[in-house]
Amino acid sequence: MPAIPSLGGLRGRGDDRAKGTPVRALPVPLSAYVVDCAVYVDGRRLPGRWTHSEAIKEVRKRHEGFVWIGLHEPDAEQIQGVADTFGLHELAVEDALEAHQRPKLERYDDTLFMVFKTVRYVEHESPTTANEIVETGELMLFLGRDFVVTVRHGNHSGLARLRRELDEDQERLALGPAAVVHAIADHVVDHYLEVTTRIESDIDEIEAQVFAPRSQVSAEQIYLMKREVLELRRAVLPLATPVQRLSEGYTRLVPDEVRSYFRDVADHLATVSERVAAFDELLSTLVDATVAKISLQQNTDMRKITAWAAIITVPTMIAGIYGMNFDFMPELHWKFGYPLIFGVIVTICLMLYRIFRKNDWL
């Protein structure tokens, strides 16, 4: 991706200004933390590559259009220059540096700060053996009258494809920077829908295995899936209020033409929330079913152990009696004593075995 010029490159442009040379956006490399920086006027992306300071100057000189700059995991020093240029509030900038924020919407003077939790489905062979199913990241954005600044944390939440799609939709971009915010919100929620669809298939597979005879699904694996659903829930549920506010006229930065689109995002988000809540309830039921199944299996095993112990008790008892070595015991010196006692032992054991089999203990 292209990137912001170095300080040396900026000094060179200052020298050009001193000599009266017209300044143009030159094809210089962007820094690693700046993914892209673009100027949009009447829905069209202006050609060339821009620094954040030159981009906002161009927009304000024209008195129309807006700037969209995307940052990826910047540090405090890197983001401070952007914050100074666009006048971002220090508290919002501090939150943008932290990768552990809840989805929220905050207003600072004439700027909005919004946080999204992004999610990605982790491919795996089977949900019963996977260690991770949902990977999360974060996407923060600043919305002003003539700019949008996005800050990403995580490697799966890229917006390059979305930016290309928007570049081809001039009518949509002509609505202003709020249209970019809507596109990002819609993009994030669409990924929620995609992930919940994949998770639904995994839960169906776990459910089939739980109720299959002699299945090996453990309660621990279901708890893992429940933990992943909880991670998804933390991303989805808190976002409902911010999206609802944007659809109800929370700020003048979102015009009426864009506000109606947020209602569609809110509807999709409600669908995701319902799915996640259903997943949580179903997994709780599957945990209970697995525990009940394990308890039933343990009871069955215990009955078998008890039955065999009862059968073994008979020869043990008789052998114990005749092992006391008394001189005057029945059949002790009788020639048929041993066969008789052995026959009694076998007969009683067989009777007990048949009784236990009849009662499904063996």
Residue pairs with C-beta under 8 A, 6 or more apart in sequence:
1 30
1 35
1 36
1 160
2 27
2 29
2 30
2 36
2 49
3 28
3 29
3 30
3 31
3 32
3 34
4 28
4 30
4 31
4 34
4 37
4 51
4 52
5 13
5 26
5 28
5 29
5 30
5 51
6 28
6 31
9 26
9 28
10 51
13 23
13 26
16 23
17 23
23 54
24 48
25 46
25 47
25 48
25 49
25 50
25 54
26 48
26 49
27 48
27 49
28 49
30 36
30 37
30 49
31 78
32 72
33 71
33 72
33 73
33 74
33 75
33 78
34 52
34 69
34 70
34 71
34 72
35 70
35 71
35 72
35 152
35 158
35 159
35 160
36 68
36 69
36 70
36 160
36 163
37 49
37 50
37 51
37 52
37 55
37 67
37 68
37 69
37 70
38 45
38 46
38 50
38 55
38 67
38 68
38 69
38 163
39 45
39 46
39 50
39 55
39 58
39 59
39 65
39 66
39 67
40 46
40 65
40 66
40 67
40 68
40 173
41 59
41 62
41 64
41 65
42 64
42 65
42 170
42 174
43 169
43 170
43 171
43 172
43 173
43 174
44 170
44 173
45 167
45 173
46 58
46 65
50 58
50 67
52 67
52 69
52 81
52 82
52 85
52 86
53 81
53 85
55 67
55 69
56 67
56 85
56 86
56 146
56 147
58 65
59 65
59 66
59 67
59 146
59 147
60 146
65 146
66 146
66 147
66 148
66 176
66 177
66 180
67 146
67 147
67 148
68 147
68 148
68 149
68 150
68 163
68 177
68 180
69 82
69 147
69 148
69 149
69 150
70 149
70 150
70 152
70 159
70 163
71 78
71 79
71 82
71 149
71 150
71 151
71 152
72 151
72 152
73 99
73 152
73 153
74 82
74 97
74 151
75 97
76 97
79 93
79 96
79 97
79 151
80 93
82 88
82 149
83 90
83 93
86 111
86 142
86 144
86 147
86 149
87 111
87 144
88 108
88 111
88 113
88 142
88 149
89 108
89 109
89 111
89 113
91 108
92 106
92 108
92 111
92 113
92 142
95 101
95 113
95 115
95 140
96 113
96 140
96 142
96 151
99 137
99 138
99 153
99 154
100 138
101 115
101 138
101 140
102 115
102 117
102 234
102 238
103 115
103 116
103 117
103 235
103 238
103 239
103 242
104 114
104 115
104 238
104 242
105 112
105 113
105 114
105 115
105 241
105 242
105 245
105 246
105 250
106 112
106 113
106 114
107 113
107 250
107 251
110 144
110 145
110 253
111 142
111 143
111 144
112 142
112 143
112 144
112 181
112 251
112 253
113 140
113 141
113 142
113 143
114 140
114 141
114 143
114 181
114 242
115 138
115 139
115 140
116 138
116 139
116 140
116 141
116 184
116 185
116 188
116 239
117 136
117 137
117 138
117 139
117 188
117 234
117 235
117 236
117 239
118 136
118 137
118 138
118 139
118 154
118 156
118 157
118 188
118 191
118 235
119 134
119 135
119 136
119 137
119 191
119 192
119 195
119 231
119 232
119 235
120 134
120 135
120 136
120 137
120 156
120 157
120 191
120 195
121 133
121 134
121 135
121 194
121 195
121 198
121 199
122 130
122 132
122 133
122 134
122 135
124 130
124 132
124 133
126 205
127 133
127 202
127 203
127 205
127 206
127 221
127 225
128 205
128 206
128 209
128 216
128 217
128 221
129 221
130 224
131 224
132 228
133 199
133 202
133 224
133 225
133 228
134 195
134 199
134 228
134 229
134 231
134 232
135 154
135 156
136 154
136 231
136 235
137 152
137 153
137 154
137 155
137 156
137 157
138 152
138 153
138 154
138 157
139 150
139 151
139 152
139 153
139 157
139 159
139 184
139 188
140 150
140 151
140 152
140 153
141 148
141 149
141 150
141 151
141 181
141 184
142 148
142 149
143 177
143 178
143 181
143 253
143 254
144 177
144 253
145 177
145 253
146 177
147 177
148 177
148 180
148 181
150 159
150 184
152 158
152 159
159 184
159 187
162 183
162 184
162 187
165 183
166 172
166 173
166 179
166 180
166 183
167 173
172 179
172 183
173 179
173 180
175 255
175 257
175 258
176 255
176 258
177 253
178 253
178 254
178 255
178 258
179 258
181 246
181 254
181 258
182 258
182 261
182 262
182 265
185 243
185 246
185 262
185 265
186 261
186 264
186 265
186 268
188 239
189 239
189 265
189 268
189 269
189 272
190 268
192 232
192 235
192 236
192 268
192 269
192 272
193 268
193 271
193 272
195 232
196 232
196 272
196 275
196 276
196 279
199 225
199 228
199 229
199 232
199 279
200 275
200 279
202 225
203 225
203 279
203 282
203 283
203 286
206 217
206 221
206 222
206 225
206 286
207 282
207 286
209 215
209 216
209 217
210 217
210 222
210 286
210 289
210 290
210 293
211 289
217 290
218 290
219 287
219 290
219 291
219 294
222 283
222 286
222 287
222 290
223 287
225 283
226 280
226 283
226 284
226 287
229 276
229 279
229 280
229 283
230 280
232 276
233 276
233 277
233 280
236 269
236 272
236 273
236 276
237 273
237 276
239 269
240 266
240 269
240 270
240 273
243 262
243 265
243 266
243 269
244 266
246 254
246 259
246 262
247 259
247 260
247 262
247 263
247 265
247 266
248 259
249 256
249 259
254 262
303 361
304 361
304 362
306 361
307 352
307 356
307 361
307 362
308 362
310 352
310 356
311 349
311 352
311 353
311 356
314 345
314 348
314 349
314 352
315 345
315 349
318 341
318 344
318 345
322 329
322 332
322 341
326 332
330 337
331 337
331 340
331 341
334 340
353 362
356 362
